[in-house]
Amino acid sequence: MQTVTDAAALRAAIRAWRSQGQAVGFVPTMGNLHDGHYSLLRIARSRAERVVASVFVNPTQFGPNEDYARYPRTLAQDQAGLAAHGCDLLFAPDVATIYPSGPERTVTVHVPGVTAVLEGAHRPGHFDGVATVVTKLLNLVQPDVAVFGQKDWQQLLVVKALVRDLALPVQIVPGPTMREPDGLAMSSRNQYLGAEERARAPAIHATLAWMRAALRAGHPREVVEAAALKRLEHAGFTPDYAVIRRAEDLAEPAAGESAGLIALIAARLGATRLIDNLPFDGL
Ligand code: PAF
């Protein structure tokens, strides 16, 4: 596996593959890779002859009080993992390569609508940072397919919207959430958890499953959401939200609406903020 850090080397490698008629799959990441990322790589591999991954901790998607500085940077380990999982090319740019005018002065991509709620409401500016860097990475790599994890469900909707509205010639493919045996969704942020917090963390997935069961049992959505917040607090979390929404646009479902729903939770455990979701698949 080759590692490149600048746009010219990236484009030269991809041009060579394209001249041989090979399709390119892309998995953008912020590094500190785990089996969740490698499952996305396998999906890309199954759809394209060549696979590119990026590792870039994107400053513009972190708020001023968030974990940009301490976000784990493990490039050597990531390179070894990507090579072992069939990645052909790693793009690992620095901040100046992605933001030549500086992160504060960059052209910004803003996706309206779906970014106004949930993560967008709790992390102002976060999705502008995500949409901007994803647009830039897609323009640099110009893949045929790009794979995004469903664990960041709202991010997936944001990426689909920008690809549609800006007519980017790429197919966005969702990757199912990978979980630890106790149900905790795999995430680079899990390593921030102390032993006691790690033992409590699966309560998020358990609460999502409970929300689905409670709605299926006929309890009103608002009652289920309020009870889910209580369950999380009881388990030691400080929840930001625990809601049931339409999966396709995160709008509030009408009373009695049961198809195409999803439960989403964001909650803090000590200093660590975790998110997870559970699509109901038609209820
Ligand atoms: O999901 C992530 O790791 C990041 O938000 C992404 C898509 C790589 C953009 O920085």
Residues whose N, C-alpha, C, O or C-beta is under 5 A from the ligand:
A	BS01	PAF	P28 T29 M30 F56 N58 V130 V133
